[in-house]
Amino acid sequence: MSVDSLLARQAGVISREQAFRAGLSRDAIDHLVRRRRWTPLHPHVYLAAGHRLDDEVGVRGAVLWAGDGAVLSGCAAAWWHGLTDRAPAAARVTVPRHRTPRGRPAVEVRRRDLDPVDVTWVRGIAVTARPLTVLEASVELGGRFLDRALQRSVRFPAVYAAHRRNLGAQGSARAGQLLVAAADRSASETERLLVRLLRSSGARGWHRGFPASGLLIDIAFPDAMVAVEIDGWAWHTDAVRARADERRRSVLVRAGWTILRYTWHDLVERPAAVLAEIGSEVRRARHAR
């Protein structure tokens, strides 16, 4: 690729190594720097004249400076993926353990070997994949960011799997706590969403928190013996909860209830289909009785 093509593709940022590979000599590069046609951003990384020093330049410069195997991470990766509106003051890059670059102003370096599944490429930069990005950024940005990302951008099982792959990494304990808390919140919010859908549809005969066989059914149609249960994300984080859900299901089925189960994504992505399924099952059950 030519120097001009690289500069156009990389917002005016280029490394010395890239310039060599594109055909420039050492003297030619030094001449461009002396003439201030290229301004150093970091050692051996430059910004060409005519390009604005902005957040994209900062990120590209950080990753190029960090060198082979560098992966954009954390809040900077979240911004690069479009998950946040603002880039952080410092770009975090993860480099393989065998490499030892020191951090620089506006660049935070972390040494860790990432699983290949946790790395992707976005606009010419190696960046942590969305699930790991969400997980790591939530440690700094908090539970609200995590909730929003889980509702809009990534699925809980993928984020949880990324957490399991990176146990022991800096921030992983806090990330695990945030995941469990988000899972708990999801169930109640999903139930509230279903209630809003049922009310807006004009459905009749349903009760929230209906007592049956010593349990409370999330949403029940008692005359049809149809129970609508919400699967929160917590099911994925805790084997004890998963077993408890199975026992709960067994109790209700033995008592004669038909169980329909839905997740947050069911209600968000196919609300009309969910309401149709519930309505169809309730009508069938009422007719059968």
C-alpha positions in Angstrom: 0.0 0.0 0.0 1.3 3.5 -0.9 2.1 6.1 1.7 -0.8 8.3 0.5 -3.2 5.3 0.7 -2.0 4.6 4.3 -2.4 8.2 5.3 -5.9 8.4 3.8 -6.9 5.1 5.5 -5.4 6.0 8.9 -6.6 9.6 9.4 -3.1 10.9 8.6 -1.3 8.6 11.1 1.6 6.5 9.9 4.4 4.5 11.6 8.0 4.6 10.6 7.8 0.9 9.8 4.8 1.4 7.6 6.6 4.1 5.7 9.6 1.8 5.1 7.3 -0.9 3.8 5.6 1.6 1.5 9.0 2.5 -0.1 10.3 5.5 1.8 13.9 5.6 2.8 15.1 6.5 6.3 16.4 9.8 4.9 13.1 10.6 3.2 11.2 10.1 6.5 13.7 12.2 8.4 13.3 14.9 5.8 9.5 15.0 6.1 9.9 15.3 9.9 12.5 18.1 9.7 10.2 20.0 7.2 7.3 19.5 9.7 5.3 17.7 7.0 5.1 14.8 9.5 4.8 15.6 13.3 5.8 13.0 15.8 2.9 11.7 17.9 5.0 9.0 19.6 8.5 7.6 18.9 8.4 6.4 15.3 4.7 7.4 14.8 3.7 10.5 12.9 0.8 12.7 11.9 0.9 14.1 8.4 0.3 17.8 7.9 -3.2 18.7 6.9 -4.8 16.2 9.3 -6.4 17.2 12.6 -5.2 15.9 15.9 -8.4 14.3 17.2 -9.5 11.3 19.2 -9.2 8.9 16.2 -5.6 10.1 15.6 -4.9 9.5 19.3 -6.2 6.0 19.2 -4.5 5.0 15.9 -1.2 6.5 17.1 -1.4 4.6 20.4 -2.0 1.3 18.7 0.7 1.8 16.1 3.2 2.9 18.7 2.5 -0.2 20.9 3.6 -2.3 18.0 3.2 -6.0 17.1 0.2 -7.7 18.7 -1.2 -4.5 20.2 -4.9 -4.5 20.8 -7.1 -1.5 21.7 -8.9 -2.3 24.9 -11.1 -0.9 27.7 -13.0 2.4 27.3 -11.1 3.3 24.2 -12.2 0.1 22.6 -15.8 0.8 23.6 -15.6 4.2 21.9 -14.0 2.6 18.8 -16.9 0.1 18.6 -19.4 3.0 19.0 -20.6 1.9 22.4 -19.8 5.2 24.0 -19.9 8.8 22.8 -16.6 10.0 24.1 -13.1 8.7 23.9 -11.2 8.4 27.1 -8.3 10.7 27.9 -5.9 7.8 27.6 -6.1 4.9 25.2 -5.5 1.5 26.7 -3.6 -1.1 24.6 -3.0 -4.7 25.5 0.2 -6.2 24.3 1.5 -9.8 24.5 3.2 -10.8 27.8 6.6 -11.2 26.1 6.6 -7.5 25.1 7.6 -4.8 27.5 6.7 -1.3 26.1 6.4 1.4 28.8 3.3 3.5 29.0 3.3 7.0 27.5 1.2 10.2 28.0 -2.3 9.3 26.8 -1.4 5.6 26.4 -1.9 3.0 29.0 -0.2 -0.3 28.4 -1.3 -3.7 29.8 0.6 -6.9 29.2 -1.7 -9.9 28.7 -2.1 -12.7 26.2 -5.6 -12.5 24.8 -7.6 -15.4 23.4 -8.0 -15.0 19.6 -11.8 -15.1 20.0 -11.5 -11.9 22.1 -9.8 -9.9 19.3 -11.3 -8.5 16.2 -10.4 -5.8 13.6 -12.4 -2.6 13.2 -11.4 0.1 10.7 -7.9 -1.2 10.4 -7.2 -1.6 14.1 -7.0 -4.7 16.3 -9.5 -4.2 19.1 -11.0 -6.4 21.8 -14.2 -8.0 20.6 -17.5 -6.5 21.7 -18.2 -9.0 24.6 -14.8 -8.4 26.2 -14.9 -4.7 25.5 -18.2 -4.4 27.2 -16.9 -6.4 30.2 -13.7 -4.4 30.6 -15.3 -1.0 30.0 -18.1 -1.7 32.6 -15.4 -1.9 35.3 -14.8 1.8 34.7 -18.1 3.0 33.4 -20.4 1.1 35.8 -23.5 -1.0 35.8 -25.6 1.4 33.8 -23.2 1.1 30.8 -23.3 -2.7 31.2 -27.1 -2.8 31.3 -27.4 -0.6 28.2 -24.8 -2.7 26.2 -26.5 -6.0 27.2 -29.9 -4.6 26.0 -28.6 -3.2 22.7 -25.3 -4.5 21.6 -24.2 -7.9 23.0 -25.8 -11.0 24.5 -25.2 -11.9 28.1 -23.9 -15.4 27.4 -21.1 -14.0 25.2 -20.1 -11.4 27.8 -20.1 -14.1 30.5 -18.0 -16.4 28.3 -15.5 -13.6 27.9 -15.4 -13.2 31.6 -14.7 -16.9 32.1 -11.8 -16.7 29.6 -10.2 -13.8 31.4 -10.5 -14.8 35.0 -7.6 -13.4 37.0 -7.1 -10.4 34.7 -7.0 -7.0 36.3 -10.6 -6.0 37.1 -12.1 -9.4 36.5 -13.4 -9.7 40.1 -15.2 -6.4 39.8 -16.5 -7.4 36.3 -17.9 -10.6 37.8 -19.8 -8.6 40.5 -21.2 -6.3 37.9 -22.4 -9.2 35.7 -24.3 -10.8 38.6 -25.9 -7.5 39.5 -26.9 -6.9 35.9 -28.4 -10.4 35.8 -30.5 -9.7 38.8 -31.7 -6.4 37.5 -32.6 -7.9 34.1 -35.3 -10.2 35.4 -37.3 -7.5 37.1 -36.9 -5.1 34.2 -38.0 -7.8 31.7 -41.0 -8.6 33.8 -42.0 -4.9 33.9 -41.6 -4.8 30.1 -43.9 -7.8 29.7 -46.5 -6.2 32.0 -46.4 -3.1 29.7 -46.9 -5.2 26.6 -49.8 -7.1 28.1 -51.5 -3.9 29.2 -51.1 -2.2 25.9 -52.4 -5.3 24.1 -55.6 -5.3 26.2 -55.0 -8.9 27.4 -57.3 -9.9 30.2 -57.2 -12.4 33.1 -53.5 -12.2 33.9 -52.0 -11.6 37.4 -48.5 -10.6 38.3 -46.8 -12.5 41.2 -49.5 -15.1 41.4 -49.2 -17.7 44.2 -49.3 -21.3 43.2 -47.9 -24.5 44.9 -45.9 -22.4 47.3 -44.3 -20.3 44.5 -45.0 -16.9 42.9 -45.5 -17.1 39.2 -44.2 -14.1 37.3 -47.3 -13.7 35.1 -50.2 -16.1 35.4 -53.5 -16.7 33.6 -55.1 -18.8 36.4 -58.3 -19.7 34.6 -56.2 -21.2 31.8 -53.4 -22.5 34.1 -50.8 -20.8 31.9 -47.7 -19.5 33.6 -45.4 -17.0 31.8 -41.9 -17.0 33.4 -39.1 -14.6 32.8 -35.6 -15.9 32.3 -33.1 -13.4 33.7 -29.5 -13.3 32.7 -28.6 -14.7 36.2 -29.5 -18.2 34.9 -26.2 -18.1 33.0 -24.0 -17.1 36.0 -25.1 -19.4 38.7 -25.6 -23.2 38.5 -27.5 -23.1 41.8 -30.0 -20.7 40.3 -30.3 -22.8 37.2 -31.1 -25.9 39.3 -33.6 -23.9 41.3 -35.3 -22.8 38.1 -35.6 -26.4 37.0 -37.1 -27.5 40.3 -39.6 -24.6 40.1 -40.6 -25.7 36.6 -41.1 -29.3 37.8 -43.3 -28.2 40.6 -45.6 -26.0 38.4 -45.8 -28.7 35.7 -46.9 -31.3 38.2 -49.5 -28.9 39.5 -51.0 -28.7 35.9 -49.5 -25.4 34.7 -48.4 -24.8 31.1 -45.2 -22.8 31.2 -44.0 -20.3 28.6 -40.6 -18.7 29.1 -39.2 -15.5 27.6 -36.1 -13.4 27.8 -35.4 -9.7 27.5 -34.4 -10.1 23.9 -37.6 -12.0 23.1 -39.6 -9.1 24.4 -37.5 -6.4 22.7 -36.9 -8.2 19.3 -40.2 -9.9 18.8 -42.9 -8.4 21.1 -45.8 -9.1 18.7 -44.8 -12.7 18.4 -44.5 -13.1 22.1 -48.0 -11.7 22.7 -49.4 -13.9 19.9 -47.8 -17.0 21.5 -49.2 -16.1 24.9 -52.6 -15.4 23.5 -52.7 -18.6 21.5 -51.8 -20.8 24.4 -54.2 -19.1 26.8 -57.1 -19.5 24.3 -56.2 -23.1 23.6 -56.0 -23.9 27.4 -59.2 -22.1 28.2 -61.0 -24.0 25.4 -59.6 -27.3 26.6 -60.9 -26.7 30.1 
